[in-house]
Amino acid sequence: MTHSAFPSSKGQITIPFPIRKKYGISENTPVQIIDSDNGVIQLRIMSVIDYSDIEYFENDTEVGLKFRKGIDPKVLIDKIQEIDG
């Protein structure tokens, strides 16, 4: 599916409704913009983790995070590294 848009005077482009609906994009959805340096710009829809699902812990031997819904910290670290390049 292809859509066309013109940037506003402020450089803003509206994401078409069918795409916003398909991916659940709202005004609170973070979107990563990726410039591939060859004229192609990608949008990546980011997931938001509810902070109430994260527990910080610290003891004599370690410091870390626990995810109440079972997110594997290794998966999270891999994803962060993937985003950061």
C-alpha positions as CSV (number, residue, x, y, z in Angstrom):
1,M,0.0,0.0,0.0
2,T,1.4,3.4,-1.0
3,H,0.3,6.8,0.2
4,S,1.6,10.3,-0.7
5,A,1.9,13.3,1.5
6,F,3.3,16.8,1.3
7,P,5.3,18.2,4.3
8,S,3.8,21.2,6.0
9,S,5.7,24.5,6.3
10,K,7.1,23.0,9.6
11,G,8.2,19.8,7.9
12,Q,5.5,17.7,9.4
13,I,3.9,14.8,7.5
14,T,0.6,13.1,8.6
15,I,0.7,9.3,8.8
16,P,-2.4,8.2,6.8
17,F,-5.3,6.9,8.9
18,P,-5.2,3.3,7.5
19,I,-1.6,2.9,8.6
20,R,-2.3,4.5,12.0
21,K,-5.2,2.2,12.5
22,K,-3.3,-0.9,11.3
23,Y,-0.4,-0.3,13.7
24,G,-2.3,1.3,16.6
25,I,-0.5,4.6,16.3
26,S,-1.8,7.5,18.4
27,E,-0.4,10.8,19.6
28,N,1.4,8.9,22.4
29,T,3.0,6.3,20.2
30,P,6.8,6.8,19.8
31,V,8.0,6.5,16.2
32,Q,11.6,6.1,15.3
33,I,12.7,7.7,12.0
34,I,15.5,5.9,10.2
35,D,17.5,7.6,7.4
36,S,19.2,5.0,5.3
37,D,21.3,7.6,3.4
38,N,20.0,6.5,0.0
39,G,16.8,8.4,-0.2
40,V,14.8,5.9,1.8
41,I,13.4,6.9,5.2
42,Q,11.8,4.3,7.4
43,L,9.4,4.7,10.3
44,R,9.6,2.1,13.1
45,I,6.8,1.9,15.5
46,M,8.2,1.7,19.1
47,S,6.6,-0.2,21.9
48,V,6.1,1.5,25.3
49,I,6.7,-0.5,28.5
50,D,4.5,0.4,31.4
51,Y,6.8,1.5,34.2
52,S,4.5,-0.2,36.7
53,D,5.6,-3.5,35.2
54,I,9.3,-2.8,35.9
55,E,10.9,-3.3,39.3
56,Y,14.3,-2.0,40.1
57,F,16.4,-4.1,42.5
58,E,19.7,-3.7,44.2
59,N,21.5,-6.0,46.7
60,D,25.1,-6.7,47.8
61,T,26.0,-8.5,44.5
62,E,23.9,-7.0,41.7
63,V,21.7,-4.2,40.4
64,G,19.0,-4.8,37.9
65,L,15.5,-4.7,36.6
66,K,12.7,-7.3,36.9
67,F,9.9,-7.3,34.5
68,R,6.6,-8.5,36.1
69,K,5.2,-9.6,32.8
70,G,8.2,-11.8,32.1
71,I,10.3,-9.7,29.6
72,D,13.7,-11.4,29.2
73,P,16.3,-8.7,30.0
74,K,18.6,-10.2,27.4
75,V,16.0,-9.7,24.7
76,L,15.6,-6.1,25.9
77,I,19.3,-5.4,25.8
78,D,19.5,-7.0,22.3
79,K,16.7,-4.7,21.0
80,I,18.3,-1.6,22.5
81,Q,21.6,-2.5,20.8
82,E,19.8,-3.1,17.6
83,I,18.2,0.4,17.7
84,D,21.4,2.1,18.7
85,G,23.3,0.4,15.9
